[in-house]
Amino acid sequence: MIKTPLIIEQHIHGAFGVDFNTAKVSEIVEVANKLYQHGIGGFFPTLVTDSVENIKRQIQVIKEASRLDKRILGIHLEGIFINPDKRGIHNPEHFLKLTVENYKLIEDDFIKIVTLAPELDNGLIEYLIKKGIKIQAGHCVGSDLSKVSGVTHLFNAMSGINHRNASTALTALVEDNLYTEIIADGIHLSDDILKLVFKSKPQDKIILVSDALPITQSDLRETIFADYKIFYDGQKATSADGTIAGSTLLLDEIVKILAKKNMFNPQFITNVYAYHNLNPIGEITWDDNWNIIEIR
């Protein structure tokens, strides 16, 4: 038997048919209860790009849910302040310039992580640093990551490695101080890329995330996400043009996938605690095949 702390998930858009961009308070609390059965003892509901009005509404809804369930640790704002050239599934109609004035349109102390494009910054990054918010480079092309603390879903929706030029992904790999999210679901990153990451990055700077969609752990085969219709074929979820929208697995399933490939390090679970200065909040007992047998 193997014991680890409970999993902390810092990048999840929903699950069990619930979308954090539209969810009610009761639905978010229900998701928290269901995630716990998968060993996830804390999470940061992640808001995809949306209108200012909708984001402001959902911030308040998530805050209210957090008052009822302390496993809701804060909001990860992914979008609005990203690069249209690497928009992924995000709707560019809602993008805003990276200014303090624009951030104040949705500002709230429950926002703990912001994914943005550093190369488009107009003073926002310094403001967020002063607020103590984790800033992550994502949906971007810039190589100067000197002011961010992490990188969102490494290699996905960012400039990749080129042997002649600097890029977001290359800087993320060679700068040892940067935390890097990875989606190791077998869809977003190939095994060889995972091997490259695990060889390049210090083991204490790798953060497993699911980037799970509302369709995860549900009977849905299509849904609306980020203003687009998303289709699930049993393996991956994409828009009509084939753009991958996010993952359809939860982190306990991703842990098992990595373990079967002999790529999993239990430290990947504890890293996120260090990143957010969190104390252990519980324990998972796993069997030798990385199936959960007890949560407490």
C-alpha positions in Angstrom: 0.0 0.0 0.0 1.1 3.6 -0.8 0.0 6.7 1.1 0.0 10.2 -0.2 -1.7 13.5 0.8 -5.1 14.2 -0.8 -4.9 15.5 -4.3 -5.1 19.3 -4.9 -6.5 20.2 -8.3 -5.6 23.7 -9.5 -7.0 23.6 -13.1 -10.5 22.1 -13.5 -13.4 23.6 -15.4 -16.0 21.3 -14.1 -17.1 17.6 -14.0 -20.1 15.4 -13.6 -22.0 17.6 -16.1 -21.4 20.8 -14.1 -19.6 23.8 -15.7 -18.1 26.3 -13.3 -18.8 29.1 -15.7 -22.6 28.5 -15.3 -22.9 26.4 -12.1 -25.1 27.2 -9.1 -23.8 27.1 -5.6 -25.4 23.8 -4.8 -23.9 22.2 -8.0 -20.4 23.3 -7.1 -20.7 21.9 -3.6 -22.0 18.7 -5.1 -18.9 18.6 -7.4 -16.7 19.0 -4.3 -18.3 16.0 -2.7 -17.9 13.9 -5.8 -14.3 14.9 -6.3 -13.5 13.9 -2.8 -14.5 10.3 -3.7 -11.7 10.5 -6.3 -9.1 11.6 -3.7 -9.3 15.3 -4.6 -9.5 17.1 -1.3 -9.2 20.6 -2.6 -9.5 22.4 -5.9 -9.5 25.8 -7.7 -12.5 26.1 -9.9 -11.2 27.4 -13.2 -13.1 29.9 -15.2 -12.7 29.9 -19.0 -12.9 33.1 -21.0 -16.3 34.7 -20.8 -18.0 38.1 -20.7 -17.1 40.4 -17.8 -20.7 40.1 -16.5 -20.7 36.3 -16.5 -17.3 36.1 -14.8 -18.2 38.5 -12.1 -21.4 36.5 -11.4 -19.6 33.2 -11.2 -16.9 34.5 -9.0 -19.6 35.4 -6.4 -21.3 32.0 -6.9 -18.0 30.2 -6.3 -17.2 32.3 -3.3 -20.6 31.5 -1.8 -19.9 27.8 -2.4 -16.6 28.1 -0.7 -18.3 29.4 2.4 -20.2 26.1 2.5 -17.3 23.8 1.5 -13.7 24.7 2.5 -12.4 22.3 -0.2 -13.0 25.1 -2.7 -9.6 26.9 -2.4 -9.9 29.8 -4.8 -10.5 30.7 -8.4 -8.2 30.1 -11.3 -8.9 32.7 -14.0 -7.9 31.2 -17.3 -8.7 33.5 -20.1 -9.6 37.1 -20.9 -6.0 38.2 -20.7 -4.5 35.7 -23.3 -3.0 35.9 -26.8 -5.5 35.5 -29.6 -2.8 33.6 -31.6 -2.9 30.9 -29.0 -6.5 31.1 -28.0 -7.3 27.3 -28.1 -11.0 26.9 -27.4 -11.3 30.4 -25.8 -13.7 32.9 -27.5 -11.6 36.0 -28.6 -14.7 38.2 -28.5 -14.2 38.5 -24.7 -10.5 39.1 -24.6 -9.3 42.3 -22.9 -6.0 44.1 -22.9 -3.7 43.3 -20.0 -4.2 46.4 -17.9 -5.0 47.0 -14.3 -8.1 48.9 -15.3 -9.5 45.9 -17.1 -8.6 43.5 -14.3 -10.5 45.7 -11.9 -13.6 45.0 -13.9 -13.6 41.5 -12.4 -11.2 41.8 -9.5 -11.9 39.7 -6.4 -9.8 38.5 -3.5 -10.9 34.9 -4.2 -8.9 34.9 -7.5 -5.7 33.0 -6.6 -4.3 32.1 -10.0 -4.4 34.0 -13.3 -3.3 32.6 -16.6 -2.2 35.3 -19.0 0.1 36.1 -22.0 3.1 37.9 -20.5 4.2 39.3 -23.9 1.0 41.4 -24.0 1.4 42.9 -20.5 0.5 46.6 -20.0 1.2 46.8 -16.2 -1.1 44.0 -15.0 1.6 41.6 -13.9 3.2 43.9 -11.4 -0.2 44.6 -10.0 -1.0 40.9 -9.6 2.4 40.3 -8.0 1.6 42.9 -5.3 -1.7 41.2 -4.7 0.1 37.9 -4.1 -1.7 36.2 -7.0 0.0 33.2 -8.7 0.7 34.3 -12.3 1.0 31.7 -14.9 2.0 32.0 -18.6 -0.5 30.3 -20.9 -2.1 30.7 -24.2 0.9 32.8 -25.2 4.0 33.0 -27.4 6.4 35.0 -25.3 9.7 33.6 -24.0 10.3 36.1 -21.1 8.7 34.4 -18.1 10.8 36.2 -15.5 7.7 37.7 -13.8 5.5 34.6 -13.6 5.5 31.8 -11.1 4.3 29.0 -13.3 3.2 27.8 -16.7 -0.3 26.6 -17.6 -0.7 23.2 -19.3 2.9 23.1 -20.7 3.2 22.7 -24.5 -0.6 23.2 -25.1 -1.6 26.6 -26.4 1.8 28.1 -26.3 4.9 28.6 -28.6 6.7 25.2 -28.8 10.3 24.3 -28.9 12.4 25.4 -31.9 16.1 24.7 -32.0 16.9 28.3 -33.2 14.5 30.5 -31.3 13.3 31.1 -27.8 9.8 30.1 -26.9 7.4 29.8 -24.0 7.8 26.0 -23.8 11.6 26.1 -24.0 11.8 28.7 -21.2 9.5 26.7 -19.1 11.7 23.7 -19.4 15.1 25.3 -18.8 14.1 27.7 -16.0 14.2 25.5 -12.9 12.3 28.0 -10.7 9.2 27.8 -12.8 6.3 25.5 -11.8 4.8 23.7 -14.8 1.3 22.3 -15.1 1.1 19.2 -17.3 -1.9 17.3 -18.5 -0.7 13.7 -18.6 -4.0 12.2 -19.9 -2.5 10.5 -22.9 -4.1 13.0 -25.2 -2.5 16.4 -24.5 1.1 15.2 -24.3 2.9 12.3 -25.9 4.9 9.9 -23.9 8.2 11.2 -25.3 7.3 14.8 -24.4 6.4 13.6 -20.9 9.8 11.9 -20.7 11.4 15.2 -21.8 9.6 17.2 -19.1 10.5 14.7 -16.4 14.1 14.7 -17.4 14.3 18.5 -17.8 12.3 19.9 -14.9 13.1 19.5 -11.2 10.7 16.9 -9.8 9.5 19.4 -7.2 8.3 21.9 -9.9 5.9 19.6 -11.8 2.2 20.1 -11.1 -0.3 17.5 -12.4 -3.6 19.0 -13.6 -6.6 17.6 -15.4 -8.0 20.6 -17.1 -11.2 18.6 -16.8 -14.3 19.7 -18.7 -17.9 19.6 -17.5 -18.4 16.5 -19.7 -16.0 14.5 -17.5 -17.6 11.7 -15.4 -21.0 12.3 -17.1 -23.2 10.7 -19.8 -22.8 13.8 -22.0 -21.4 13.3 -25.5 -21.8 17.0 -26.5 -22.1 20.2 -24.6 -21.5 24.0 -24.9 -18.2 25.1 -23.4 -16.6 28.5 -23.9 -19.4 29.4 -26.3 -18.6 26.5 -28.6 -20.2 23.1 -29.1 -17.9 20.4 -27.8 -18.1 16.8 -28.9 -16.8 13.8 -27.0 -15.9 10.7 -29.0 -15.1 8.5 -26.0 -11.4 9.5 -25.9 -11.1 13.2 -26.4 -13.4 16.3 -26.4 -13.0 18.7 -29.3 -14.8 21.5 -31.0 -16.2 21.0 -34.5 -12.9 22.1 -36.1 -10.9 19.5 -34.0 -9.5 21.9 -31.4 -9.0 20.0 -28.1 -11.1 21.6 -25.5 -9.7 20.1 -22.3 -9.4 16.8 -20.6 -12.1 14.2 -19.8 -10.3 12.6 -16.9 -9.9 13.4 -13.3 -6.5 13.5 -11.6 -6.8 10.1 -9.9 -7.2 8.6 -13.3 -4.2 10.5 -14.6 -2.1 9.3 -11.7 -3.0 5.7 -12.6 -2.1 6.3 -16.3 1.3 7.7 -15.4 2.0 4.9 -12.9 1.3 2.3 -15.5 3.9 3.9 -17.7 6.4 4.0 -14.7 6.4 7.8 -15.0 4.6 8.7 -11.7 6.4 10.3 -8.8 4.3 10.7 -5.6 6.0 14.1 -5.2 3.8 15.3 -8.1 0.9 15.3 -5.6 2.8 17.2 -2.9 4.2 19.8 -5.2 1.0 21.8 -5.4 0.9 22.0 -1.6 4.3 23.8 -1.7 3.2 26.0 -4.6 0.2 27.3 -2.7 1.7 27.1 0.8 -0.9 24.6 1.9 -0.7 22.2 4.8 -1.6 18.5 4.2 -5.4 18.1 4.5 -5.9 14.4 4.5 -4.5 11.1 3.2 -5.1 8.6 0.3 -4.2 5.0 0.6 -3.5 3.4 -2.8 -2.9 -0.2 -3.8 0.1 -1.3 -5.8 -1.7 -0.5 -9.0 -2.6 3.0 -7.9 -6.2 2.3 -7.2 -7.6 4.3 -4.3 -8.6 2.0 -1.5 -9.1 4.5 1.3 -9.6 8.3 1.7 -9.5 10.0 5.0 
